[in-house]
């Protein structure tokens, strides 16, 4: 049984460890004056009042063309789309709207509209195959899918057999001025053949917004009677095991997590007028988090729809001169290898690093090249985004994940059920107002994730006597590929459905200090099965980062006495070759 008296059972738990580290920070703790997060609609109104004419959202294309909306324009466009959902489509509060798009103005307008309308947002990875998209649409019971015309074929196929009743099509050109929009539409549709109209019954995003503008219902009326603790986002993640599942996040949790973060990084609250280049996908919780931070604090977001190859970002850096840059370890490393970046590195005010540990060598080189402060954190989808950060104010300790956010408790759970002392290695468990409500439609998995009010992260770590967290390892089987979680069970399911395979399993193989790639281990049923056959099957059913990079044909898979595949032995077999 996990002990309930945290301060008596956890040797590292100095009382200061359980409170805000910034004396002027908002307090989030039980027994202290209640903290009430600002509602999103209030946040939107306050931002428009303070920053109305300032630029908020920009779509920046690799060729240098761009379009920008101010805070006031985003409020108007997202408000009209919210009215379209509620007044035209007659969606009830709590209906699910899925959005599948690369970074662009339209994506952020859609996500704000969904939340302002009192609906539930479900972000869909635009790289998903139709099989993966359909699985998520079915699971979250989405009634609306807003999809990019870049993926028309997959969207047309994915909605078949789902609860989706309405489809909206958005384009990268949507918010460009009319003359540029016409040119871009010709280029995207007829020259580069990147976009095409959907074949399924649909309306364009621009048409939907225009229809919503015919109604005068105050947008605030859609959420003023709804509790901020309601489900607002179904963000899909595999947790520590299994196939992707919906994490139930709340509006209150999202805004609270932002306030927690800023309370330990108060310089963010003074970033009005700064520019953030957002390469991280908005469909990922890290990109979503960054978008709402920018809304609250008057930051201009430059959205990069296509960051690969990295040369696509050159025009954005040169034209907009960003001062804030969220990213991940591999992105920083590869950018610094680009000749154009080396010749004219940006002078950043702040870098935010997450999703994977920041390599000390990359940290040092990045700080030298960009003259930036770096905020590094640890979090997970089940915690909205963040649990700990390394505050960049002289208290950071490189090599650790930093301190728990205000209102967040972190402990180490030992195998015998007791709390670990300072320096003990065990499973990281957490409490805090930013934690998920649970997994969608999965009460058993939700129950397994919590114990006596603590959430089990599945990650292994150490807390020192001052409360700094060091991550020792991630969940045993999860693989981190380019900053994205890949869950072997999901890959195994696809592999084992391949004709000619008798049995298969996948495992993560470390290729650098903080990088992994996925390998497949296959027992053939058909001796003529080739590596190319396996790769082609995976390409059909898995998005790029989930596909194995190497296929090993083996005579048998190592298993435990009860038949469980021993992935550790698979990893060892590769290392010994």
C-alpha positions as CSV (number, residue, x, y, z in Angstrom):
1,X,0.0,0.0,0.0
2,X,1.3,3.4,-0.9
3,X,1.7,5.6,2.3
4,X,-0.6,8.6,2.4
5,X,1.5,10.8,4.7
6,X,3.9,12.1,2.0
7,X,6.2,14.2,4.3
8,X,6.7,11.4,6.8
9,X,7.4,8.6,4.4
10,X,9.4,10.4,1.7
11,X,12.9,11.3,3.0
12,X,13.5,13.9,0.2
13,X,10.3,15.8,0.9
14,X,11.3,19.0,2.6
15,X,8.2,21.2,3.0
16,X,9.6,23.6,0.4
17,X,9.6,20.8,-2.0
18,X,5.8,20.7,-1.9
19,X,5.3,24.5,-2.5
20,X,5.9,27.1,-5.2
21,X,9.6,27.7,-5.7
22,X,9.0,31.3,-6.7
23,X,7.8,33.2,-3.6
24,X,5.6,35.4,-5.8
25,X,4.1,32.5,-7.8
26,X,0.5,31.5,-7.6
27,X,-0.2,28.8,-5.1
28,X,-1.9,25.6,-6.3
29,X,-1.8,23.5,-3.2
30,X,-4.5,21.8,-1.1
31,X,-5.2,23.7,2.1
32,X,-4.0,27.0,0.7
33,X,-6.1,29.8,-0.8
34,X,-7.9,28.3,-3.8
35,X,-6.4,28.9,-7.2
36,X,-9.0,29.4,-10.0
37,X,-7.6,29.1,-13.5
38,X,-8.8,31.7,-16.0
39,X,-11.3,30.1,-18.4
40,X,-10.3,30.0,-22.0
41,X,-13.1,32.4,-23.1
42,X,-11.9,34.9,-20.4
43,X,-8.3,34.4,-21.6
44,X,-9.4,35.1,-25.2
45,X,-11.2,38.3,-24.2
46,X,-8.3,39.5,-22.0
47,X,-5.8,38.9,-24.8
48,X,-7.9,40.8,-27.4
49,X,-8.3,43.7,-25.0
50,X,-4.5,43.8,-24.4
51,X,-3.1,42.9,-27.8
52,X,-6.0,43.4,-30.3
53,X,-3.9,44.7,-33.3
54,X,-0.8,42.8,-32.6
55,X,0.1,39.8,-34.8
56,X,-0.9,36.5,-33.3
57,X,-0.8,33.7,-36.0
58,X,1.3,33.5,-39.1
59,X,1.5,30.7,-41.7
60,X,5.0,30.8,-43.1
61,X,5.6,28.7,-46.2
62,X,9.1,27.4,-47.3
63,X,9.1,29.8,-50.3
64,X,8.8,32.9,-48.1
65,X,5.1,33.6,-48.6
66,X,3.2,34.2,-45.4
67,X,-0.2,35.3,-44.0
68,X,-0.9,36.8,-40.6
69,X,-3.9,37.4,-38.4
70,X,-4.0,39.7,-35.4
71,X,-5.4,38.7,-32.0
72,X,-8.6,40.4,-32.8
73,X,-9.0,38.7,-36.1
74,X,-8.3,35.3,-34.6
75,X,-11.0,36.0,-31.9
76,X,-13.5,36.9,-34.6
77,X,-12.7,33.9,-36.9
78,X,-12.7,31.3,-34.2
79,X,-15.8,32.8,-32.7
80,X,-17.7,32.5,-36.0
81,X,-16.5,28.9,-36.4
82,X,-17.7,28.2,-32.8
83,X,-21.1,29.6,-33.8
84,X,-21.1,27.4,-36.9
85,X,-20.6,24.3,-34.8
86,X,-23.4,25.2,-32.3
87,X,-25.9,27.2,-34.5
88,X,-25.5,25.6,-37.9
89,X,-24.5,22.0,-37.2
90,X,-26.5,22.1,-33.9
91,X,-23.7,20.2,-32.1
92,X,-24.5,19.7,-28.4
93,X,-21.9,20.6,-25.7
94,X,-19.4,17.8,-25.4
95,X,-19.6,16.7,-29.0
96,X,-16.2,15.6,-30.4
97,X,-14.5,17.5,-33.2
98,X,-11.3,15.9,-34.7
99,X,-8.7,18.1,-36.4
100,X,-6.1,16.6,-38.8
101,X,-3.8,19.2,-40.3
102,X,-0.2,20.4,-40.4
103,X,0.7,23.6,-38.6
104,X,-1.1,26.6,-40.1
105,X,-3.4,29.5,-39.0
106,X,-6.4,27.3,-39.7
107,X,-5.4,24.7,-37.3
108,X,-5.1,27.1,-34.3
109,X,-8.4,28.8,-35.3
110,X,-10.1,25.4,-35.3
111,X,-8.8,24.3,-32.0
112,X,-9.7,27.6,-30.3
113,X,-13.2,27.4,-31.9
114,X,-13.8,23.9,-30.7
115,X,-12.9,24.7,-27.1
116,X,-14.8,28.1,-27.1
117,X,-17.9,26.2,-28.4
118,X,-17.8,23.9,-25.4
119,X,-17.0,20.9,-27.5
120,X,-14.2,18.3,-27.2
121,X,-11.1,18.6,-29.4
122,X,-9.3,15.4,-30.6
123,X,-6.1,16.1,-32.4
124,X,-5.2,13.6,-35.2
125,X,-1.7,13.1,-36.4
126,X,-1.8,14.2,-40.1
127,X,0.8,11.5,-40.9
128,X,-1.6,8.8,-39.9
129,X,-2.7,6.2,-42.4
130,X,-6.4,5.9,-43.1
131,X,-6.4,2.8,-40.8
132,X,-4.9,4.7,-37.9
133,X,-7.1,7.8,-38.5
134,X,-10.3,5.6,-38.6
135,X,-9.3,3.8,-35.4
136,X,-9.0,7.2,-33.5
137,X,-12.2,8.6,-35.0
138,X,-14.1,5.5,-34.0
139,X,-12.6,5.5,-30.5
140,X,-13.4,9.1,-29.7
141,X,-16.7,9.0,-31.5
142,X,-16.0,12.2,-33.4
143,X,-19.0,13.8,-35.1
144,X,-16.9,16.3,-37.1
145,X,-13.6,15.9,-38.9
146,X,-11.7,19.0,-40.0
147,X,-9.0,17.8,-42.3
148,X,-6.3,19.4,-44.5
149,X,-6.8,19.1,-48.3
150,X,-3.2,17.9,-48.3
151,X,-4.5,14.5,-47.1
152,X,-7.8,14.3,-49.0
153,X,-7.4,10.7,-50.1
154,X,-6.8,9.4,-46.6
155,X,-9.6,11.6,-45.1
156,X,-12.1,10.4,-47.7
157,X,-11.3,6.8,-46.8
158,X,-10.9,7.2,-43.1
159,X,-14.4,8.5,-42.4
160,X,-16.1,5.4,-43.8
161,X,-17.5,3.4,-41.0
162,X,-17.2,6.1,-38.3
163,X,-19.6,8.3,-36.5
164,X,-18.4,11.4,-38.5
165,X,-21.4,13.3,-39.8
166,X,-19.7,16.4,-41.0
167,X,-16.4,17.0,-42.8
168,X,-14.7,20.3,-43.2
169,X,-11.7,20.9,-45.5
170,X,-9.0,23.4,-44.7
171,X,-6.2,24.7,-46.9
172,X,-2.8,26.2,-46.2
173,X,-4.0,29.1,-48.3
174,X,-7.2,29.8,-46.3
175,X,-6.2,33.0,-44.5
176,X,-4.0,34.6,-47.2
177,X,-5.3,37.8,-48.9
178,X,-7.5,37.0,-51.9
179,X,-4.9,37.5,-54.7
180,X,-2.2,35.4,-52.9
181,X,-4.8,32.8,-52.0
182,X,-5.8,32.4,-55.7
183,X,-2.1,31.9,-56.7
184,X,-1.5,29.5,-53.9
185,X,-4.5,27.4,-54.7
186,X,-3.3,27.0,-58.3
187,X,0.2,26.1,-57.1
188,X,-1.0,23.7,-54.5
189,X,-3.6,22.0,-56.6
190,X,-2.5,22.1,-60.2
191,X,1.3,22.7,-60.1
192,X,2.6,20.7,-57.1
193,X,-0.5,18.5,-56.9
194,X,-0.3,18.7,-53.1
195,X,-4.0,19.5,-52.4
196,X,-7.2,18.4,-53.9
197,X,-10.9,18.9,-53.0
198,X,-12.3,16.1,-50.9
199,X,-14.7,13.6,-52.7
200,X,-16.7,13.0,-49.6
201,X,-19.5,15.4,-48.7
202,X,-17.9,18.4,-47.0
203,X,-17.7,22.2,-46.6
204,X,-14.6,24.3,-46.7
205,X,-13.4,26.0,-43.5
206,X,-13.9,29.4,-45.1
207,X,-17.6,28.6,-45.9
208,X,-18.2,27.3,-42.4
209,X,-16.8,30.5,-40.9
210,X,-19.0,32.6,-43.2
211,X,-22.1,30.7,-42.2
212,X,-21.3,31.1,-38.5
213,X,-20.9,34.9,-39.0
214,X,-24.6,35.1,-39.8
215,X,-25.4,34.3,-36.2
216,X,-25.0,36.7,-33.3
217,X,-25.1,34.4,-30.3
218,X,-22.4,35.4,-27.7
219,X,-19.7,32.8,-27.8
220,X,-19.3,33.1,-24.1
221,X,-22.8,31.6,-23.6
222,X,-21.5,28.2,-24.9
223,X,-19.2,27.6,-22.0
224,X,-20.3,29.9,-19.1
225,X,-22.5,27.2,-17.6
226,X,-20.0,24.3,-18.2
227,X,-17.6,23.3,-15.5
228,X,-13.9,24.0,-16.4
229,X,-13.2,20.5,-15.1
230,X,-15.2,18.9,-18.0
231,X,-13.4,16.9,-20.7
232,X,-12.1,19.4,-23.3
233,X,-9.4,17.4,-25.1
234,X,-9.0,13.8,-26.1
235,X,-5.3,13.7,-26.7
236,X,-4.2,10.3,-28.0
237,X,-1.3,8.5,-26.4
238,X,-0.3,5.0,-25.6
239,X,0.6,5.8,-22.0
240,X,3.3,3.4,-21.0
241,X,2.0,0.3,-22.8
242,X,-0.5,-0.7,-25.5
243,X,-2.1,0.9,-28.5
244,X,-2.9,4.5,-28.7
245,X,-5.7,5.6,-26.4
246,X,-7.5,8.8,-25.6
247,X,-6.2,10.8,-22.6
248,X,-9.1,12.9,-21.1
249,X,-7.7,16.4,-20.5
250,X,-9.6,19.4,-19.1
251,X,-9.6,23.1,-19.9
252,X,-8.8,23.8,-16.3
253,X,-5.8,21.4,-16.4
254,X,-4.5,23.0,-19.6
255,X,-4.6,26.6,-18.3
256,X,-3.4,25.6,-14.8
257,X,-0.4,23.8,-16.4
258,X,0.5,27.0,-18.3
259,X,0.3,29.0,-15.1
260,X,2.4,26.5,-13.2
261,X,5.0,26.7,-15.9
262,X,5.1,30.4,-16.1
263,X,5.3,30.7,-12.3
264,X,8.7,29.1,-12.5
265,X,9.6,30.9,-15.7
266,X,8.2,34.4,-14.9
267,X,10.1,35.9,-17.9
268,X,7.5,34.3,-20.1
269,X,4.8,36.7,-18.7
270,X,6.9,39.6,-20.1
271,X,7.2,38.2,-23.6
272,X,4.5,40.4,-25.1
273,X,5.5,41.3,-28.7
274,X,8.1,38.4,-28.9
275,X,7.9,36.0,-31.8
276,X,7.8,32.2,-31.4
277,X,8.7,29.9,-34.4
278,X,6.5,26.8,-33.8
279,X,8.0,23.9,-35.7
280,X,6.6,21.4,-33.2
281,X,3.2,20.1,-34.5
282,X,0.2,21.6,-33.0
283,X,-1.5,18.2,-32.9
284,X,1.2,17.2,-30.3
285,X,0.4,18.3,-26.7
286,X,3.7,20.2,-26.6
287,X,2.7,22.3,-29.7
288,X,-0.8,22.8,-28.3
289,X,0.6,23.9,-25.0
290,X,2.9,26.5,-26.7
291,X,-0.1,27.9,-28.7
292,X,-2.1,28.6,-25.6
293,X,0.9,30.2,-23.8
294,X,1.3,32.5,-26.8
295,X,-2.4,33.5,-26.6
296,X,-2.2,34.3,-23.0
297,X,1.0,36.3,-23.1
298,X,0.8,38.2,-26.4
299,X,3.3,36.2,-28.3
300,X,3.3,36.1,-32.1
301,X,3.4,32.5,-33.3
302,X,4.9,31.7,-36.7
303,X,3.6,28.3,-37.8
304,X,5.8,26.1,-40.0
305,X,3.6,23.6,-42.0
306,X,6.5,21.7,-43.5
307,X,9.7,21.6,-41.5
308,X,11.3,18.9,-43.6
309,X,13.8,19.3,-45.0
310,X,15.1,21.8,-42.4
311,X,16.0,24.2,-45.2
312,X,12.3,24.8,-45.3
313,X,12.7,26.9,-42.1
314,X,15.3,29.2,-43.5
315,X,12.9,31.9,-44.8
316,X,10.9,31.8,-41.5
317,X,14.1,32.4,-39.4
318,X,15.3,35.2,-41.8
319,X,11.9,36.9,-42.2
320,X,10.5,36.8,-38.7
321,X,13.6,36.7,-36.5
322,X,12.0,34.5,-33.8
323,X,13.1,35.1,-30.2
324,X,11.4,32.0,-28.7
325,X,11.9,28.5,-30.0
326,X,10.4,25.4,-28.6
327,X,12.0,22.2,-29.8
328,X,13.4,18.8,-29.0
329,X,17.0,17.5,-28.8
330,X,17.2,16.0,-32.3
331,X,15.8,19.2,-33.9
332,X,18.4,21.4,-32.2
333,X,21.2,19.0,-33.2
334,X,20.1,18.8,-36.9
335,X,19.5,22.6,-37.2
336,X,23.0,23.3,-36.0
337,X,24.4,21.1,-38.8
338,X,22.6,23.2,-41.4
339,X,25.1,25.6,-43.2
340,X,22.5,28.4,-43.5
341,X,21.8,28.1,-39.7
342,X,25.5,28.2,-38.9
343,X,26.1,31.2,-41.0
344,X,23.3,33.3,-39.5
345,X,22.1,31.7,-36.2
346,X,19.1,33.4,-34.5
347,X,19.6,35.4,-31.4
348,X,17.0,33.8,-29.2
349,X,15.7,35.1,-25.9
350,X,14.4,31.7,-24.8
351,X,14.5,28.0,-25.9
352,X,12.1,25.5,-24.5
353,X,13.2,21.9,-24.7
354,X,11.0,18.9,-24.1
355,X,9.8,15.4,-25.2
356,X,13.3,14.0,-24.7
357,X,16.4,14.6,-22.6
358,X,18.6,17.4,-23.8
359,X,22.1,16.1,-24.5
360,X,24.7,18.1,-22.6
361,X,26.9,18.6,-25.7
362,X,23.9,19.9,-27.7
363,X,22.8,22.1,-24.8
364,X,26.3,23.8,-24.6
365,X,26.6,24.2,-28.4
366,X,23.0,25.6,-28.8
367,X,23.5,28.1,-26.0
368,X,26.7,29.3,-27.5
369,X,25.3,29.5,-31.1
370,X,22.0,31.2,-30.2
371,X,22.9,33.1,-27.0
372,X,19.7,31.6,-25.5
373,X,18.4,30.6,-22.1
374,X,17.0,27.1,-22.1
375,X,14.1,25.8,-20.2
376,X,14.1,22.0,-20.1
377,X,11.2,20.0,-18.7
378,X,9.8,16.6,-18.1
379,X,6.2,15.7,-18.7
380,X,3.7,13.4,-20.5
381,X,0.4,13.6,-22.2
382,X,-1.3,12.3,-19.1
383,X,-0.1,15.4,-17.2
384,X,-1.4,17.8,-19.9
385,X,2.2,18.6,-20.7
386,X,4.6,19.3,-17.9
387,X,5.4,18.0,-14.4
388,X,8.9,19.4,-13.8
389,X,11.2,22.0,-15.3
390,X,14.8,23.2,-14.8
391,X,14.2,26.9,-14.0
392,X,16.7,29.1,-16.0
393,X,17.4,31.5,-13.1
394,X,20.6,30.1,-11.6
395,X,18.9,27.1,-10.0
396,X,19.0,24.8,-13.0
397,X,20.9,21.6,-12.7
398,X,21.9,20.3,-16.2
399,X,21.4,16.6,-16.4
400,X,18.3,16.6,-14.3
401,X,14.6,17.2,-15.3
402,X,14.5,20.0,-12.7
403,X,12.0,20.7,-10.0
404,X,8.3,19.8,-9.7
405,X,5.9,22.6,-10.9
406,X,4.0,24.4,-8.1
407,X,1.2,22.2,-6.9
408,X,2.8,19.1,-8.3
409,X,4.1,16.4,-6.1
410,X,6.7,13.9,-7.4
411,X,7.8,10.8,-5.5
412,X,9.7,7.6,-6.2
413,X,7.7,4.4,-5.7
414,X,9.8,1.3,-4.8
415,X,8.9,-2.2,-5.8
416,X,7.8,-3.1,-2.2
417,X,5.2,-0.2,-2.3
418,X,7.1,2.3,0.0
419,X,8.2,5.7,-1.0
420,X,11.9,5.9,-1.9
421,X,14.4,8.1,0.0
422,X,16.6,10.6,-1.7
423,X,18.8,8.9,-4.2
424,X,16.7,5.7,-4.5
425,X,15.9,4.5,-8.0
426,X,12.2,3.6,-8.7
427,X,9.1,4.4,-10.6
428,X,8.1,8.1,-10.8
429,X,4.6,8.8,-9.4
430,X,2.9,12.1,-9.4
431,X,0.0,14.2,-8.1
432,X,-1.2,17.6,-9.4
433,X,-4.1,19.6,-10.8
434,X,-2.8,19.1,-14.4
435,X,-3.3,15.3,-14.4
436,X,-5.7,13.6,-16.8
437,X,-9.2,12.6,-15.8
438,X,-8.4,9.1,-17.1
439,X,-8.3,7.1,-20.3
440,X,-11.3,7.3,-22.6
441,X,-13.6,4.2,-22.5
442,X,-10.9,2.4,-20.5
443,X,-11.8,2.2,-16.8
444,X,-9.5,-0.7,-16.1
445,X,-6.5,1.1,-17.6
446,X,-7.4,4.3,-15.7
447,X,-7.6,2.4,-12.5
448,X,-4.3,0.7,-13.2
449,X,-2.7,4.2,-13.8
450,X,-3.6,5.5,-10.3
451,X,-2.9,4.3,-6.8
452,X,-4.1,6.1,-3.7
453,X,-4.4,9.3,-5.7
454,X,-1.0,9.1,-7.3
455,X,-0.5,8.5,-11.0
456,X,2.1,6.0,-12.0
457,X,4.1,7.3,-14.9
458,X,5.9,4.0,-15.8
459,X,9.1,6.0,-16.0
460,X,12.1,5.3,-13.8
461,X,13.8,8.1,-11.9
462,X,15.7,9.5,-8.9
463,X,14.9,12.5,-6.6
464,X,17.8,14.1,-4.8
465,X,17.6,15.7,-1.4
466,X,16.6,19.1,-2.9
467,X,13.8,17.7,-5.0
468,X,15.5,17.6,-8.4
469,X,14.3,14.8,-10.6
470,X,16.6,12.7,-12.8
471,X,15.1,10.4,-15.4
472,X,16.9,7.0,-15.5
473,X,14.8,5.3,-18.1
474,X,11.4,5.5,-19.8
475,X,8.7,2.9,-19.6
476,X,10.3,-0.5,-20.3
477,X,9.0,-1.1,-23.8
478,X,8.1,2.4,-25.1
479,X,10.5,3.6,-27.9
480,X,11.2,7.3,-28.5
481,X,11.7,8.0,-32.2
482,X,12.4,11.7,-33.2
483,X,10.6,12.9,-30.1
484,X,7.5,10.7,-30.7
485,X,6.4,7.8,-28.6
486,X,6.2,4.5,-30.4
487,X,4.5,1.6,-28.7
488,X,5.7,-1.9,-29.8
489,X,2.4,-3.6,-29.2
490,X,0.8,-1.4,-31.9
491,X,3.6,-2.2,-34.3
492,X,3.6,-5.9,-33.4
493,X,-0.1,-6.0,-34.3
494,X,0.6,-4.7,-37.8
495,X,3.6,-7.0,-38.3
496,X,1.7,-10.1,-37.3
497,X,-1.0,-9.3,-39.8
498,X,1.5,-9.4,-42.6
499,X,1.1,-12.4,-45.0
500,X,4.1,-14.7,-44.7
501,X,4.9,-13.8,-41.0
502,X,4.4,-16.5,-38.4
503,X,5.4,-14.4,-35.5
504,X,7.0,-11.0,-35.0
505,X,8.0,-8.4,-32.4
506,X,9.6,-5.0,-32.3
507,X,12.0,-3.3,-30.0
508,X,13.8,0.0,-29.7
509,X,17.6,0.0,-30.4
510,X,19.7,2.9,-29.1
511,X,21.6,4.6,-31.9
512,X,22.9,7.7,-30.0
513,X,22.8,9.0,-26.4
514,X,19.2,10.2,-26.7
515,X,18.0,8.6,-29.9
516,X,16.4,5.3,-30.8
517,X,15.2,3.5,-33.8
518,X,12.7,0.7,-34.1
519,X,13.8,-2.8,-35.3
520,X,11.5,-5.6,-36.2
521,X,12.2,-9.3,-35.4
522,X,10.4,-11.7,-37.7
523,X,9.8,-15.4,-37.8
524,X,8.9,-16.3,-41.3
525,X,6.0,-18.6,-42.3
526,X,6.9,-18.1,-46.0
527,X,10.6,-18.6,-46.7
528,X,10.3,-16.3,-49.7
529,X,9.2,-13.3,-47.5
530,X,11.6,-10.4,-48.0
531,X,12.6,-7.3,-46.0
532,X,10.9,-5.3,-48.8
533,X,7.7,-7.2,-48.3
534,X,7.7,-6.4,-44.6
535,X,8.5,-2.7,-45.1
536,X,5.8,-2.3,-47.8
537,X,3.2,-3.8,-45.4
538,X,4.3,-1.4,-42.6
539,X,4.2,1.5,-45.0
540,X,0.6,0.8,-45.7
541,X,-0.5,0.6,-42.1
542,X,1.9,2.7,-40.0
543,X,2.9,6.3,-40.2
544,X,6.5,7.0,-40.9
545,X,8.0,7.3,-37.4
546,X,6.3,4.1,-36.3
547,X,7.8,2.0,-39.1
548,X,10.8,-0.3,-38.3
549,X,14.1,0.9,-39.7
550,X,15.6,-2.6,-39.8
551,X,14.1,-6.1,-40.2
552,X,15.8,-9.1,-38.6
553,X,14.7,-12.6,-39.7
554,X,15.1,-14.9,-36.7
555,X,14.3,-18.6,-36.0
556,X,12.4,-17.8,-32.8
557,X,11.5,-15.0,-30.5
558,X,12.8,-15.1,-26.9
559,X,10.0,-15.6,-24.4
560,X,9.4,-15.9,-20.7
561,X,8.0,-19.1,-19.2
562,X,4.5,-17.7,-19.5
563,X,5.0,-16.8,-23.2
564,X,5.7,-13.1,-22.9
565,X,8.2,-11.8,-25.5
566,X,11.4,-10.6,-23.9
567,X,12.2,-7.4,-25.7
568,X,15.3,-6.8,-23.6
569,X,16.8,-9.9,-25.1
570,X,16.0,-8.7,-28.6
571,X,17.8,-5.4,-27.9
572,X,20.8,-7.4,-26.5
573,X,20.9,-9.6,-29.6
574,X,21.4,-6.6,-31.8
575,X,24.0,-5.1,-29.5
576,X,26.0,-8.3,-29.6
577,X,26.2,-8.5,-33.4
